[in-house]
Amino acid sequence: MRPPPGLLAAFGGSTEPERLAGGRGTAWRCGDLVLKPLDTSVEELEWQAALLHRLDCDGFRVSRLRGVRDGWCAWEYVPGEHRERAW
């Protein structure tokens, strides 16, 4: 399911969404955002976001939650590549 146009504007998306490979196939990149349909409770997502926000990232990166709206969540895009067994 493609993110609706009004959602892109609500999160400040500036480019056409592009489907990301991997995972469940439901994530879309839109500039510096990654948009995904909400697949958990809002309370659980807020807990996860608070935990990730408190991390002091030294030698690793995590994406930060940018918001939740209309059944979708927006995370900041963190560039990189998957490397097998690279934790």
Residue pairs with C-beta under 8 A, 6 or more apart in sequence:
1 26
1 37
2 17
2 28
3 13
3 17
3 28
3 30
3 35
3 72
4 70
6 70
7 13
7 35
7 69
7 70
7 72
8 17
8 30
8 35
10 67
10 69
10 70
11 30
11 33
11 35
11 66
11 67
11 69
11 74
12 33
13 30
13 31
13 33
13 35
14 30
14 31
15 30
15 31
16 30
17 28
17 29
17 30
17 35
18 28
18 29
18 30
19 25
19 27
19 28
20 27
20 28
20 29
20 34
22 82
24 39
26 36
26 37
26 39
27 34
27 35
27 36
28 34
28 35
28 36
29 35
29 77
31 77
32 76
32 77
33 66
33 74
33 75
33 76
33 77
34 63
34 74
34 75
34 76
34 77
35 72
35 73
35 74
36 72
36 73
36 75
37 71
37 72
38 45
38 68
38 71
38 72
38 73
42 68
45 65
45 68
45 73
46 65
46 68
48 65
49 64
49 65
52 62
52 63
52 64
52 65
53 64
53 65
55 62
61 78
61 80
62 78
63 75
63 76
63 77
63 78
64 75
64 76
65 73
65 74
65 75
66 74
66 75
66 76
67 73
67 74
68 74
